[in-house]
């Protein structure tokens, strides 16, 4: 099929070429031979009267015209996929669809096990690719390279729909045999202590709880930085340090590490954990199902946490 003399099938090849900036990788993704992909690139160059991809050293780079086309082509194909090619229904029991989701290790350790259990019960062949939140997760969402992003609502983009999943507060974890664990954890002792701070790679900035502290005009002495929320409790063991982490992680860690959990001696407020999906896929039956699974999984998580706390 042609539109304004352009073979529309070439748009798919162009999209992958601009993403991969490699003829061989693009050919592999589309299950084509390299010669066929090279031929497609030659036809695209002829149509646009532009090189699109140029060799620079050992790699290929996009021309300015290609950079302009990159998001436009992706947007066109996504609109077609979400409105024309989308299936009218999603039957979990008959599906082997893969969902790609950006999550932090906090979400991975707390909510995702319940998501997977719920999903497996309804569709045992449905697959999940759980990806770390690095290099601008919302940018990947813009390009529909992932189906969903789960992160604090403060980091969500206004360009796509958002639904809150649950709220989370912060608590302190300390080594059980440390001096800090003895007696009250006052604000003075808290600020004077060394701290373990988690810097999520997705934001390239300060952590959420560190930002909350700065709003109160408080500075902490950071002795250790880590990329992993889930590892923070283990990093205080054997030290006089404090980690201020999500309450659910603190309670999990206290069940198997020699630590104690204390309240943060300053009112930080709560974090709202949210999920986002691409605006063109709001009516995608598979995404609608996945959103319901996440909300059901939150209720399962809360129920399990309530039982553990009572125990």
N, C-alpha and C positions, 0 to 999 in steps of 0.2 A: 504494500500500500504506500502511495506517495502523497505528500502534502507540500504544495509549493515546490515540486520537483525533488523533494527530499524523501528518500526511502525511510519510512518511519521505523523500520526494524533497526536502522543504524543508530537511532537514539539510545537504544539499550547498550549497544557497543560503546557509544560515546560516553555514556554515563559511567560505565565501568572503567574505561580508559582514563577518564579524568580523575576517578577515585584512586585507581592503582598507580597511575603515571608509569605504566609498564605494559608493554605489548604481551609479554609472556604471562604475567599474572592475570591480566584481563582475559586472555585466551583460556587460561586454566579455570577462572571463575565461570566463564560462559560455556565451558566444555567445547571449545573450538580449537582448531589448529592455529599455530602461530602465523602461518601463511594466510589463513582466512582472516585473522584479526588484522594483520598488516594490510590486507586488501581493503578491509573496512575502514581503517584509518586513512588510507590513501583516498578513498571516496569521500570521506568526511573532510579531508583537507581540500579537496577539489571543490566541494559544495560551499564551504565557509571561506574559501580563498585565504586560508591561514594554516600554518604548520600545526597548530594545536599542541603538539608535544615536540620538544626539541631536545637533542642530546646535549647534556652538559657534563663533561667528564664521563663517569661510568653510569650516570643515571639520566632519566628524562625529566624535564620540567615543563610545566604548563606555560603557554604563552599568555599574555594579557587577555587576549580574546577568549582563550579557554577558561581562564579564571572567572570571567564574566558569565560564561555559559554553564559553568559547573553547577551552581545552585539552581539555575533556571531549568536545566534539563532534569535534574533530580526532582524538582517540584512538579514538573509536567508528568513524569513517570509515576510519581507518588499519587497524583490526582487520578490518573488512569487506574492505577492499582486499587485505590480505595473506593472508586465510584463505579468503574466499569467492570474490572476484573474480579472484584471481591465476591466471595461466595455469599449467598443469601442467608445461610445459617451455619452454625457451628455445633457439631455434635461431638462432645468430648470423647465419648466411648469409641468413636470411629476415627478419631484424628491422631495423626502422628506429627502434628505441627510443632515446630521449635519456637519458643519464645526467648528473645534475647533481652536481658534485664540488667541494667546497671544498679549495683547495690554496694553499700559499705559493708565492712566486716561486722559492724554492729548489727545491721539488718540481717546479714547472713547467719549470725549466731543466734538471733532471737526470733525473728518472724519467719524467715524462709523455710525452716524445717516444717512449720505448720502449713505454709503454702504448698510445699511439695506433697505433704501427706494428703491434703484436701484434693489437690489436682490429680494425684495418683488414684485416689478412690473413684474419681469420676472419669478419668481418661488415662489408663495405665501406659499408653504409648506416647503420650504427649511429652515432649522433651523441653529442657530448659538449659540455656546458656547463661550462667551467672557471671557477670563481668565486673571487674574493679572499676571504680569511678576515678578515671584518670583522664587528663587531657580534654577538658571541657565536655562533660557529659551532656549538657544541654545542646551543644553543637551537634553531637551525634544524634540527638533526638530530632533536631531540625532537619537533618538529612535522612531521618527514618532508618538509621543504621542499627537502632535498637527499638524494641517495642515499648519499653517502659523504663523509667528512671525512678528510683525510690531514694529520697533524700530529704533533709530538713526543708520545710516550706520557704525559709528565708533564702535558699539558694535556687528555688524554682524560677523558671523563666515565665514571664507573663504571656508569652507567645502561644502556649499550649495549655490545654485543660489540666486542672489540678484537683485532686481530692485528698483531704486529710485522712490519714489512717489511724494514728494514735498519738497521744502525748507522752512525753518522757521527761523526767526530771533528772537532776544530777546528784550524785553522792560521792563521798570521798572513800578511798580504800587506802589502808595503811598496813604495814607489816605488823602482825600480832604481837611480836616481841619488841617493837620499837618503843622509844620513850614517848613518841607522839601519840601512841595508842593508849597511853596511861593517862587517865584524867580527861578533863574536858578539852575538846579541840576548839580553842577560842580563835577569833579572827586574828589576833596578834600572833599566836603560834602558827596558824595556817599560813599567813603571809610570810613569816620568817623562814619557813621550811623550804627545802628543795622540792621541786615538782617534776612530775612526769607528764609531758604534754603530747597529745596526739595531733598531728597536722595532716588532715586528710589531703591526699595528693590532688583530688579533683578541684579543690578551690584555689590552690596556689596562694593561700592566704592563711590568716590565723584560724584556729579552730573556733567552733561555735561558742563553747563555754569560755574560751579566752576572750572572745569579743564581748561576751556578757560581763566579764570581770572589768574590762576596760571601761565599760559604760558606768561602772561604779567608781571609776578612778583608782582602781587597785592594780598594783603591779606584783607579779609573782616571780620568784627566782626559778627559772627553768633549768634543771640539771640534765634532763634527758628528753629528747624528742623522738617520737616514733610515728610510723605511718599506720599503725594498727590499733584500733580501739580495743579489740578483744585481748591483746597482749598486755595492755597497760597494767592490770592488776598484778601480773606476775613480775613486772619490772620494779615493783616497790619492795618485794620480799627481800629481807636481809639488809634493808636500808632504812634511813630516817626520812624517806621521801613520801610524798602524797601524790596520788593520781585522782583527779576529779573526772569521773566518767558517768556514763548513762547508768541509771539505777538498775535496770534489768541486767546489765553486764556485771555490775557490782554484786548483785544477789547471786548470780550464777557462779561467779568466781569464788565467793565466800563459802560455797559448798565443797570446794576441793583444794583451796589454797590456804596457807596460814596467814590470813588477813582478817582485819575487822573493817566494818563499814560504819562510817560516821556521816552525819548530816553536814552539808556545806555551811560554814558559819556566815554566809551572806545570801540574801534572797536573789537567786539567779532567774527564777521563773522557769517555765517549761519549754521544751523543744517540741515542735509539731512535725512529726514525720509524715511525709506526703508522697503520693505517686503521681507521675505525669506520663502522658502518652501524646502522640502526635495528633494535632487538631483534625487532620484528615481521616484519622482512624477511630474517631469517636463512635461511629456507627459500624465499625468492624465487629461482627459477632464474636470473633475470637477474643478481641480486646475487651469487649463487654463481659464475656465470661471470666476472663482473667481478673478483671476489676472486682467482680463478685467474689471470686476465690480469695483475693487479698483481704477483703473486708471480713469474710467468714474466718479466715486464718487469724485475723486480729482478735476476734472473739475467742477462738481456740487458745491463743497465746495468753490472753488475759485470764481465762478460766484455769489454765495450767499454772500460771503464776500465783493465782489466788490459793490454789490447793497447796503449793509448795510453801507459801508464806504461813498458811495455817499449820502446816506440818512442822 
